[in-house]
Amino acid sequence: MYSIGALSRQSGVKVPTIRYYEDRGLLPEAERTAGGQRRYNADGLSRLRFIKHARDLGFSIEAITGLLQLQEHPDTSCQSAQTIALDQLTEVRLKIAQLSALERELARITDGCNGTGTTKNCYVMTSLSDHDLCAGDH
């Protein structure tokens, strides 16, 4: 059995986040000692590591809830899990496209400034003051 502190150290998840996951129903409510301290078993640690890995990959709490529900039914088709993962992949690709557009615009703005003038005539400052000077949406 793990205390919440030991569970935190073993999983790399902070104690307040573990409590949050428990409150949201992602982790089953922990057993309590006579003194009211939470105690988690190996299944709780495994589940928390699953949640952490999914969060590290950017899955939302709602998506993780769906994945955990699927995990409780190991004999069902994995199509729903694939759909959830594909939705996340689509979101990541969209964010990459948005970040690439930001990168291009920031490169254009910074390339327009040689850093030797004053802020009064600075291309960076001028560009940030007038969105119409941007090369495109970002």
PEDADA-V876912 format. One record per pair of residues at least 12 apart in sequence whose ideal C-beta (glycine too) atoms are under 7 Angstrom apart, sorted by sequence separation. I is the first residue (numbers start at 0). J is the second residue. D is the distance in whole Angstrom. If there is no record, write none. Layout:
# PEDADA-V876912
i j d
I J D
I J D
This chain:
# PEDADA-V876912
i j d
50 63 6
53 66 6
3 17 6
29 43 7
66 80 6
108 122 7
109 123 7
108 123 6
111 126 7
27 43 7
26 43 6
66 83 6
65 83 6
108 126 5
26 46 6
26 47 6
62 83 5
25 50 6
62 87 6
107 134 6
58 87 6
104 133 6
17 47 7
20 50 6
57 87 6
104 134 6
56 87 7
6 39 5
104 137 5
2 36 6
3 37 5
10 44 6
57 91 6
2 37 7
9 44 6
12 47 6
100 135 7
2 38 7
101 137 5
1 38 7
6 43 7
10 47 5
23 60 6
100 137 5
0 38 4
1 39 5
6 44 6
10 48 5
25 63 6
0 39 7
12 51 5
25 64 7
0 40 6
11 51 6
6 47 6
10 51 6
25 67 6
1 44 6
